[in-house]
Amino acid sequence: MLLQASAQAGVNLTLAATVWMVSGLTASPLLNSLLPALGALPLLLQLKRHSRGYGLQLLAVLALIGISLAMKPMANQPSLLLLGSYLAVLLFALGQEISILPLQRHLISHAGGSMQRLRSGQEIGALIGNVLAAMLFPALRQFLPALILLLPLAVVAARRDTSDRPSPSNATAAITLPWSRSCALQGLVMGGLFALLALWVREVDGGKCFDFAMVLAAYGLGRALVRWTPRMHRSLPYLLICALLLLSQWSVPAWLAVMLFIPIGAMAAASDAALVDQLTPLGDAPLRWQVLVRSGAVGGLVGSIGLGLICQLMSLDVALPLVAAGFILLALTQARATASPQP
């Protein structure tokens, strides 16, 4: 659990720092939305899974450290800095997709853990990473700690016995992950929400990196508290998220707008868990969570680029109404859905 928490803290710190850095390089909604889209792209590929792919994540962070060092000397060449950031995020996402499933299965089978403990470690690590993003600035001070947080799991990933060898119980190298329409639709809406969040905080709310990171931290705290969320019909969390998002943009104090992301995070985690429960016939917990991630990534890619393009043609102000309408659509589809998983 500690290894998973440390690695996830490094992941969240890396991504939060990169998203904020890119929002400072360009105010284009479309160019900002490309970053999460590139991060989701490897989930669409049929990649051979191996724990040593984790090394690509470390290489990507080293590249981001180099880009952060070049920010001032290359201030008049933002296009090159943007291109480097995009390539680094793509490399980071490739490493994560290649290594995550064999590493999770290794931690469960060799460290006596469970998927629930790994998920708890991920949520705690995500919270730590987002808090560190708020405390550390500029980008160089964020990427260096991120690299340090990623290193402990790299030791595990380098061991030969964690490789994903084909076997009756662990033959993921050739597995084609199943598809879930419900997970993809949720990913489409969530992808739209987070694709332009940093740009929204910077351009619309006039916030700083601290404010953006605190929103992510509040969201992460809510996800970590999901076990205390009361059971409810699976359509209700989406309606609550929609209401809380709209409330956060009314005339409320800035601190309250941030705090509203705590229940938003809890509702999002509850909806994730509900979708994974519907996928029980597909296999073990790590595989089902990867189905959620992969299907959600497909939707997220479409949602992030689609919303970015719409906001590029119209204005950033239309983002919130469109995302709110998306959550209402999710609630309607879940209200009509049967209890069986959708293939």
Secondary structure, DSSP 8 states (H G I E B T S, - for coil): -HHHHHHHHHHHHHHHHHHHHHHHH---HHHHHHHHHHHHGGGGS-----GGGHHHHHHHHHHHHHHHHTTTTTTT-HHHHHHHHHHHHHHHHHHHHHHHHHHHHHHHHHS---HHHHHHHHHHHHHHHHHHHHHS-SHHHHHHHHHHHHHHHHHHHTSGGGS----SS--GGG------HHHHHHHHHHHHHHHTHHHIIIIIS---HHHHHHHHHHHHHHHHTGGGS----TTHHHHHHHHHHHHHTSS--HHHHHHTHHHHHHHHHHHHHHHHHHTGGG-SHHHHHHHHHHHHHHHHHHHHHHHHHHHHHS-GGGHHHHHHHHHHHHHHHHHH--SS---
